[in-house]
Amino acid sequence: MNTQENFQSFNIECLNSKDSRIKAIINIWTNKEINPTIVDIDTKKPYTYQGIFEVTYIEYKDSENVSFLTKDIRKFEAFYKLYKQTENKNIRMLIKGCSIENYMVKFLVNTLFTMKLEMGVRVDYSTPTIGIFEEEEDVNQIATVQEQKAYYHRWLKSIEGLPY
């Protein structure tokens, strides 16, 4: 039942540990799998889902022969696993998905899109989406996973009590 579906490829730039620009390619595909085992991003514990699931795979390969492969039943989790792996190797992907102000809000978790979060401003389905692999030109906007999540939580606090 493992057949690649929905294959997409993205050419991106990254900064390596020496702050030199390098080229990378991101390949994404899905497979329908029976009882897939997925490792949780936070606990690092495996969990076997029961039934047939569409599993998203994200593969990273760069010009310095560094490669990673992540998978999850949610695109959001597969992306953040990759983001964390590149961060652990001191590689910064220069993409919108790694920009501090962009986050995959709940209704985008199974897409390849993010939204720019502005303090004190709610987002909804009419808020423009941005492809996570679109180039981020401002290197100063590139954040760690932890910094991005902290920004997201500050944003959540900033919209408490605002009308819908």
N, C-alpha and C positions, 0 to 999 in steps of 0.2 A: 504493500500500500504506500510505500515511500516513493512518491514521484514529485519532482520539483514543480511547483505551480507559482504563478504570479511573480516571476523572476524580474527583479529590477537591479540596476547597477548605477552607482553614483561615483563620479570622480571628485575627490575633495583634496584640500591642502591641509597640512598639519604642521605644528611646530614640534620638533623632536626635543630631546633633553638638553641639547645645546642651543635651543631657540633658532635652529635652522629650518627653513621651510622644506617640507618633503611632500611628495605626492602619495596619495593613497586611493584605493578603490574600495567601495563598500558594495557588497552584493547581498541582496535580500531575496528570500523566497519562502514559500510555505510548503509544508507537507501535511497531508492528512495522515495521522498516526493513531494506532490503537494503543490505549493505555500508556501514553508517553510519560516518562519520568523527567521531571523538571527540578532543577536545583533552585531553591529560593534565594533571591538576591540578598536578603538581609540575614537570614539564619544560616544560610549555606547548607541547609538540609534538603535532601531529595524528597520529592513527593511524586507518587505515581497517580495520575488521573485515570479514572475508570471510564472507558468509552472511546469514541472516536473524536479526536480534536485536531483542529488546524494549528500546527506548530509553526511559528515564525523563526527562521534562521537568519542571523546577520553575521556576515563574514567581513573582516577587515584585513587588507593586505596593503603594505606600503613599500616604498622604493628602497627601504633599508631591510627588506625581508622579514619584517615583523608581521605576524598574522594572529588573528583571534577568530573564534567562532562562538557565537552565543545562540541560545534558543530559549523560547518561552511560548506559552499559549497566548500571551499578550504582547503586542508589538512594543508597547511602552516598556515592559520589563526586559525584553530582549535588547532594546536600545540602551537602557540604563546599565545593563550588564556590560555591554560593549564600552560605553562611556567610562565606566569604572575600571575596566581592564586597560584601556588606553591611558587613563589617568595614572594607574599604578606603574606604568612603564614611562611616565613623564612625557607622554605624547598628548598634545592638546589639539583636538580636531577643531579646525576653524570653520565651524558650521553653526547655524542658528540653534540647533538642538542643544548646543553646549554654551549658549549665551545666557548670562545671568538672568536677564529679564524674560526669557522664553521658557515655557513649561508646557508639558502635555497635560492639560487639565482633564478632569474625569471623562468628559464626553469625547476626548480625542485619544484615549488610551489604546485603541486598536487601529490607529491610523499612523501615518508618517508625518503628521502635522503638529505644530505647536502654536501657541498664541503668545503675543507680547503682553506681559502683565504690567499694568501701570498702577502704582499705589493709589488707593482710593477709588478705583474704577472697576466696576464689575465687568465680566465678560459674559457673552451669551452666544447663541448660534449665529448671530449676525456679525460678531467680531471677526475680522480677517484672520485667516490661518496662514501659516508660513511653513513651508517644507522644512523638516528638521535637517536635511542635508544641503539646504541653501547656504551659500557662502556667508560667513560673518566677517565683514571687512575690518571691524574694530577689534583688534586683538585684546584690548583691555576689557572687552565684554565677556571674553571666554572665562568661565568659572569652573571650579571643581563641582563634582556632584553635590557635595555637602553645601557649598556656597549657594548653588542654585536652589536646593531644597529649602535652605534657610530663607532665601529671598521669597520663595513661594509661600512659606508660612507667615512671613511679614506681610505679604500681599493679602493673604486670607484675613489676618487681623485688621488690615486697613479697610476691608470692605464689610466688616461686621456691622450690622444694623442698617446698612444701605438698602433702600427699597429695590425690588426686582424690576 
